[in-house]
Amino acid sequence: MQTARNLSSCTAVLVGKKATVDGSTMIARNEDAGSGINPKRFVVVTPEDQPNEYVSTFNNFRLKLPESPLRYTETPCADTSDGLWGESGINTDNVAMSATETEFTNTTMLGLDPLVNDGIGEEAMLTVVLPYIHSAREGVKRLGDLVTTYGTCESNGIAFSDTDEVWYFETVGGHHWAAERIPDNAYVIAPNQTGIQEIDFNDPDHYMYSADLKEFAEKNHLNKSPKDFNFRDIFGEDVQADHYYNTPRVWYGQKYLNPEINQDPESRTMPFERIPAHLISIEDVAFILSSHYQGTDFDPYSKTGNQETRLRYRPIGMNRNQEMHILQIRPDFPAEHAAIHWLAEGVNIFNAPVPFFANCIDTPTNFKNTPARTTTESFYWLNKLIAMLADPFFAEHDLDAMTAVSESRKFGFAHGRQAVAKADAAYQDVDKTKLPEWHTSVNDKIAATITYNLKDLLHQLVLLRAEKMVPTFEKGGEL
């Protein structure tokens, strides 16, 4: 059975290099915890910080780690008493990893290959894989070997990328898995359900899998198709809740990137990957990961539809958003300046991702220090406070507040773009060996400016909310 835990039900977006506006590869995901609050940090892990042995406080998974780890960025939980949950990062060889997307295997497979309670899980995956890989393909192989050897305690989807390739890796049962290289001209929207479809066992350049996957399915009569090997149909789960919780997220993301295609929001047959109608930008990915069915009757903030339609489907942008990362590896720059770890925290409806050059040695204080209690000196908590104040304004369709949020988000995107462009114009004049320190300084300045803007937004929302308290009374002319 699935190990009892606070499942993190996220949404991922993957984009191949020929589907992006600048030839970058991009893997991105919202981390959505099981509750509204799960404080996150953004840190750099140096080789000296990396342990020799990983011991999980979540499920006692243990693993001796290789020597010579790489430096990498990471977004762990602020409270690590129930595990680290590294979640996302880019290492110094420009390999990105997003771990993980909670998924569900069907009961037949779980009966034949049960989950392993002390096997590797989402909590450990990034920390025991990312520092030791030099390409996305190596990431698939290392994680696949670990799942096969130690088993996994849950069903998950994991993304890897480098400057050339994007891979999506899915576990099914305790020891089986498959991974697909996303076509260069395609994108994927991945909710909390198995996604990979047809596997070509004669195409090792685009598919990898556990050694006995095909034979296991044949031996146990799992494949109902006499012709194909549809990984989703054979091993995935398809329950009624999926059609309200999962497939509508795919529908809306594909509707945004392929508006010419009509699909049913509840369809289980929407393709895993599509070629977009236009090339995809950072802003497009951020829009999808902050979306809540805008322009449809399913928008929780909509004036159209009715109470039932506005609450029918699970949105992507929601109260349980904790952090959003877009891991971008750019092709037109040398390796030491190519990787950007875009990061937003809080509820994505009300924020904008901040660009951080991944080749850095530290992160800003208000990103790496996230206390247990609310404070505006923490980037995570600042964004959560803004969301708590902004949400009722959106429900009330208060134009002043909605405009304030919109303008703040525009500033965040514009300033991030401007800062990256300035850094791109200046990095060649910096000693290559000093770039990590220089990037750290650039990152600090970007974060400080956007933090100041967010504090200004918080102040505006407080002023507006002060006029809308229930106990109020207008003063008379003599008072």
C-alpha positions in Angstrom: 0.0 0.0 0.0 1.0 3.6 -0.4 3.1 4.7 2.5 1.2 7.0 4.9 2.4 10.5 4.4 1.4 14.1 3.7 1.3 13.7 -0.1 2.5 16.6 -2.2 0.2 16.8 -5.2 1.9 19.0 -7.7 1.8 20.0 -11.4 4.8 19.8 -13.7 5.6 21.4 -17.1 8.4 20.1 -19.3 9.5 21.8 -22.6 12.0 20.5 -25.2 14.6 22.9 -26.6 12.9 23.3 -30.0 9.6 24.2 -28.4 11.1 27.2 -26.5 11.6 30.7 -27.8 15.3 30.7 -27.2 16.3 27.1 -27.5 16.5 26.5 -23.7 15.4 23.3 -22.1 12.9 23.9 -19.2 11.5 21.7 -16.5 9.2 23.3 -14.0 6.8 22.3 -11.2 4.6 23.6 -8.5 5.2 22.0 -5.1 1.8 21.8 -3.5 1.9 20.4 0.0 -1.0 18.6 1.7 -1.9 21.8 3.6 -1.8 25.5 3.0 1.5 26.1 4.9 4.7 24.1 4.4 7.6 26.6 4.7 10.4 26.3 2.1 14.0 27.4 1.8 16.3 28.1 -1.2 20.0 27.1 -0.6 23.2 26.1 -2.2 24.7 22.8 -1.2 28.5 22.6 -1.4 30.5 19.4 -1.7 31.5 19.9 1.9 27.9 20.1 3.0 26.9 16.8 1.3 26.8 13.8 3.6 28.8 10.6 3.0 25.7 8.6 3.9 22.1 9.6 3.5 19.8 8.6 6.3 16.1 9.6 5.9 14.2 10.9 8.9 11.1 10.3 6.9 11.2 6.5 6.4 14.7 5.4 7.4 16.0 4.9 3.9 19.8 4.7 4.0 22.3 5.0 1.2 26.1 5.3 1.1 26.9 8.1 -1.3 29.7 8.4 -3.9 32.7 10.6 -3.5 33.2 13.9 -5.3 29.7 15.4 -5.3 28.9 18.5 -7.3 27.6 21.8 -5.9 23.9 22.3 -6.5 20.9 24.5 -5.7 18.1 23.0 -3.7 14.6 24.0 -2.2 14.3 21.9 1.0 11.7 22.2 3.7 12.4 24.7 6.4 11.5 22.0 9.0 13.5 18.9 8.2 12.2 16.8 11.2 10.1 14.7 8.8 12.7 14.7 6.0 14.6 17.0 3.7 12.4 17.1 0.6 15.1 18.8 -1.7 12.5 19.1 -4.5 14.4 21.0 -7.2 17.9 22.1 -8.2 20.6 22.5 -10.8 24.2 21.2 -10.4 27.4 22.7 -11.6 27.4 20.5 -14.7 24.1 22.2 -15.7 21.9 19.2 -15.0 18.5 20.0 -13.6 16.2 17.8 -11.5 12.7 18.3 -10.3 11.6 15.6 -7.8 8.8 14.8 -7.6 5.3 14.6 -9.0 3.1 12.3 -6.8 1.4 9.7 -8.9 -0.6 6.5 -8.3 -0.1 2.9 -9.6 -3.2 0.7 -10.1 -4.0 -1.9 -7.5 -3.1 -4.9 -9.7 0.5 -3.7 -10.0 0.7 -2.7 -6.4 -0.4 -6.3 -5.5 2.2 -7.8 -7.7 5.1 -5.4 -6.9 4.3 -3.8 -3.5 5.8 -0.5 -2.5 8.7 -0.7 -0.1 8.2 1.2 3.1 11.9 2.0 3.6 12.7 2.4 -0.1 13.8 5.5 -1.8 11.2 8.2 -1.9 10.6 11.8 -3.0 12.1 13.0 0.3 15.6 11.7 -0.7 15.7 11.5 -4.4 17.2 14.9 -5.3 19.9 14.8 -2.6 21.1 11.3 -3.5 21.0 11.8 -7.3 21.6 15.3 -8.5 25.1 15.9 -7.0 26.4 12.7 -8.8 25.1 13.1 -12.4 26.6 14.8 -15.4 23.7 14.6 -17.9 19.9 14.1 -17.8 20.4 10.6 -19.2 22.8 9.8 -16.3 20.1 11.0 -13.9 17.6 8.5 -15.3 20.1 5.7 -15.1 21.2 6.5 -11.5 17.6 6.9 -10.2 16.5 3.8 -12.1 19.3 1.7 -10.5 18.3 2.9 -7.1 14.6 2.2 -7.5 15.4 -1.3 -8.9 17.8 -2.1 -6.1 16.2 -0.5 -3.0 12.6 -0.2 -4.2 10.5 2.9 -3.7 7.9 3.8 -1.0 5.6 5.7 -3.4 4.7 6.2 -7.1 6.2 9.3 -8.6 7.2 11.3 -11.7 10.6 12.9 -11.8 12.0 15.3 -14.4 15.6 15.7 -15.6 17.2 18.1 -18.1 20.4 19.3 -19.4 21.3 21.7 -22.3 20.1 19.1 -24.9 17.6 16.7 -23.4 14.5 16.6 -21.2 13.5 13.3 -19.6 10.4 12.3 -17.6 10.8 9.3 -15.2 7.9 7.4 -13.7 7.8 4.7 -11.0 5.1 2.0 -10.9 4.9 -0.5 -8.0 7.9 -1.0 -5.7 10.7 -1.7 -8.3 9.5 -0.9 -11.8 9.9 2.3 -13.8 10.1 3.9 -17.3 11.5 7.1 -18.6 10.8 9.0 -21.9 12.9 11.6 -23.5 10.5 14.4 -24.3 10.7 15.3 -28.1 12.7 18.4 -28.6 9.7 20.1 -30.3 7.1 19.1 -27.6 5.9 20.0 -24.2 4.3 18.0 -21.4 1.7 19.0 -18.7 1.9 16.4 -15.9 -0.6 16.3 -13.0 -0.8 13.6 -10.3 -1.3 10.6 -12.6 0.8 8.3 -14.7 1.5 10.0 -18.1 3.9 8.1 -20.3 2.0 6.3 -23.1 3.5 4.1 -25.8 7.0 2.7 -25.1 9.2 1.6 -28.0 11.5 -1.1 -26.7 13.6 -0.8 -29.8 14.4 2.9 -29.3 17.0 3.3 -26.4 17.7 6.9 -27.4 14.2 7.9 -26.3 13.1 5.3 -23.8 14.6 3.7 -20.7 13.0 1.3 -18.3 13.5 -1.3 -15.6 15.2 -4.4 -17.2 12.2 -6.7 -16.8 9.4 -4.3 -17.4 8.0 -5.9 -20.6 8.5 -9.4 -19.4 6.9 -8.6 -16.0 3.8 -7.3 -17.8 3.6 -10.3 -20.1 4.2 -12.8 -17.3 1.4 -11.3 -15.2 -1.0 -10.6 -18.1 -1.2 -6.9 -17.4 -1.3 -5.6 -21.0 -4.8 -5.7 -22.5 -3.6 -4.5 -25.9 -2.4 -7.1 -28.4 -0.4 -4.6 -30.3 1.0 -1.8 -28.1 2.7 -1.2 -24.8 0.9 1.8 -23.3 2.6 2.4 -19.9 -0.2 4.7 -18.7 -2.9 2.1 -19.4 -1.0 -0.9 -18.1 0.3 0.5 -14.8 -1.6 3.8 -14.1 -4.7 4.4 -12.1 -7.9 5.8 -13.6 -10.5 6.6 -11.0 -13.4 9.0 -11.0 -11.6 11.6 -8.9 -8.9 11.9 -11.6 -11.4 13.5 -13.9 -11.9 16.3 -11.5 -8.5 16.5 -9.8 -6.0 15.7 -12.6 -7.2 15.8 -16.2 -8.6 19.3 -16.1 -5.1 20.7 -15.3 -3.8 19.0 -18.5 -6.8 20.3 -20.4 -6.2 23.9 -19.4 -2.4 23.8 -20.0 -2.9 22.3 -23.4 -5.8 24.7 -24.1 -3.4 27.6 -23.4 -0.6 26.3 -25.6 -2.8 24.8 -28.3 -6.0 26.9 -28.3 -6.9 25.5 -31.7 -7.6 22.0 -30.2 -10.9 21.2 -28.6 -10.8 18.6 -25.8 -13.0 17.5 -22.9 -11.5 18.6 -19.5 -12.3 15.2 -18.1 -10.8 13.1 -20.8 -8.2 10.5 -19.9 -7.1 10.2 -23.5 -5.4 13.6 -23.8 -1.9 13.0 -25.1 1.1 13.0 -22.8 3.0 15.4 -25.1 2.0 17.9 -27.7 3.7 20.2 -30.2 2.7 23.8 -29.1 1.0 26.2 -31.4 3.7 28.8 -30.6 7.2 28.7 -29.0 7.1 28.7 -25.2 8.6 31.3 -22.9 9.3 31.5 -19.2 6.2 33.6 -18.8 4.1 31.0 -20.5 5.3 28.3 -18.1 4.7 30.6 -15.1 1.2 31.4 -16.4 0.3 27.7 -16.6 1.7 27.1 -13.1 -0.3 30.0 -11.6 -3.5 29.4 -13.6 -6.9 28.9 -12.1 -9.0 28.3 -15.3 -9.2 32.0 -16.1 -11.6 32.8 -18.9 -13.8 29.7 -18.1 -16.7 29.0 -15.8 -14.4 26.8 -13.8 -12.4 29.8 -12.4 -12.9 30.0 -8.6 -12.9 33.8 -8.9 -15.1 33.9 -11.9 -18.2 36.1 -12.3 -19.6 33.5 -14.8 -20.9 30.0 -14.2 -22.2 29.1 -10.8 -21.1 27.8 -7.5 -20.9 24.3 -8.8 -18.8 25.0 -11.9 -16.5 27.4 -10.0 -15.6 24.5 -7.6 -15.8 21.6 -10.0 -12.1 21.2 -10.9 -8.8 21.4 -9.0 -6.9 24.5 -10.2 -3.1 24.6 -10.7 -2.7 27.9 -8.9 -4.1 27.3 -5.4 -3.7 27.8 -1.7 -1.4 24.8 -1.3 1.3 26.2 -3.6 4.5 26.4 -1.6 7.1 27.1 -4.3 7.3 27.1 -8.1 10.6 26.4 -9.9 11.4 26.8 -13.6 14.8 25.2 -14.2 16.2 26.7 -17.4 19.4 25.6 -19.3 20.2 28.2 -22.0 22.1 27.2 -25.2 23.7 30.5 -26.2 26.0 31.0 -23.2 29.0 29.1 -21.9 28.3 26.5 -19.3 29.3 28.6 -16.4 26.6 31.2 -17.2 23.9 29.1 -18.8 21.7 27.8 -16.0 18.9 29.8 -14.3 16.9 28.6 -11.3 13.7 30.7 -11.5 11.9 30.5 -8.1 8.6 31.8 -6.7 7.2 31.1 -3.2 3.8 31.3 -1.7 0.6 31.1 -3.9 1.5 31.5 -7.5 -1.6 33.4 -8.4 -0.1 36.4 -6.6 3.6 36.1 -7.3 6.3 36.1 -10.0 9.4 33.8 -10.2 12.7 35.4 -9.4 15.7 34.4 -11.6 18.8 33.1 -9.8 22.0 32.2 -11.7 22.6 28.6 -10.6 26.3 28.9 -10.7 26.5 30.7 -7.3 27.9 30.0 -3.9 25.1 31.2 -1.7 21.5 32.5 -1.7 20.0 35.7 -0.2 19.3 35.6 3.5 15.6 36.0 3.2 15.5 32.9 0.9 17.7 30.6 2.9 16.4 31.5 6.3 12.8 30.6 6.7 11.6 30.5 10.4 8.7 28.5 11.7 6.7 31.7 12.5 5.4 34.3 10.1 7.7 37.2 9.4 8.0 39.7 6.5 11.8 39.2 6.6 11.3 35.7 5.0 10.5 35.6 1.3 8.3 32.6 1.8 6.2 34.1 4.6 6.1 37.5 2.8 4.4 35.9 -0.2 2.1 33.8 2.0 1.0 37.0 3.8 0.3 38.7 0.4 -1.8 35.7 -0.7 -3.9 35.7 2.5 -4.7 39.4 2.0 -5.2 39.3 -1.8 -7.4 36.2 -2.0 -10.6 37.8 -0.5 -10.1 40.9 -2.8 -10.0 38.6 -5.8 -13.2 36.9 -4.6 -14.8 40.3 -4.2 -13.5 41.4 -7.6 -12.0 44.5 -6.0 -10.3 46.2 -8.9 -7.9 48.3 -6.8 -6.4 45.3 -5.1 -6.4 43.1 -8.3 -4.6 45.9 -10.1 -2.0 46.3 -7.3 -1.3 42.5 -7.5 -1.1 42.6 -11.3 1.3 45.6 -11.3 3.5 43.9 -8.7 3.6 40.7 -10.8 4.4 42.7 -13.9 7.2 44.4 -12.1 8.6 41.1 -10.9 8.7 39.6 -14.4 10.1 42.8 -16.0 12.8 43.4 -13.4 13.8 39.7 -13.5 14.1 39.9 -17.3 16.0 43.2 -17.1 18.4 41.9 -14.5 19.2 38.7 -16.5 19.8 40.8 -19.7 22.2 43.1 -17.8 24.1 40.1 -16.4 24.2 38.6 -19.9 25.8 41.7 -21.2 28.4 41.9 -18.3 29.5 38.4 -17.4 32.2 38.2 -20.1 34.2 40.9 -18.3 34.3 38.8 -15.2 37.1 36.3 -14.5 35.6 32.9 -15.2 36.9 31.6 -11.8 35.1 34.5 -10.0 31.7 34.0 -11.7 30.2 32.0 -8.8 30.9 34.9 -6.5 29.7 37.5 -9.1 26.5 35.5 -9.7 25.9 35.4 -6.0 26.1 39.2 -5.9 23.8 39.6 -8.9 21.3 37.2 -7.4 21.3 39.2 -4.1 20.5 42.4 -6.0 17.7 40.9 -8.0 16.1 39.4 -4.9 16.5 42.6 -2.9 14.7 44.7 -5.5 11.8 42.2 -5.9 11.5 41.8 -2.1 11.2 45.6 -1.8 8.4 45.6 -4.4 6.6 42.8 -2.6 6.7 44.7 0.7 5.2 47.6 -1.0 2.4 45.4 -2.4 1.8 44.1 1.1 1.5 47.7 2.4 -1.0 48.6 -0.3 -3.1 45.5 0.5 -3.1 46.4 4.2 -4.3 49.9 3.4 -7.1 48.6 1.2 -8.2 45.9 3.6 -8.3 48.5 6.5 -11.2 50.2 4.7 -13.2 47.0 4.4 -13.4 45.7 7.9 -16.9 44.8 9.1 -17.1 46.9 12.2 -16.9 50.4 10.7 -18.8 53.7 11.0 -18.6 56.9 9.1 -17.7 60.0 11.1 -20.1 62.8 11.3 -19.2 66.3 10.2 -18.2 67.5 13.7 -16.1 64.4 14.5 
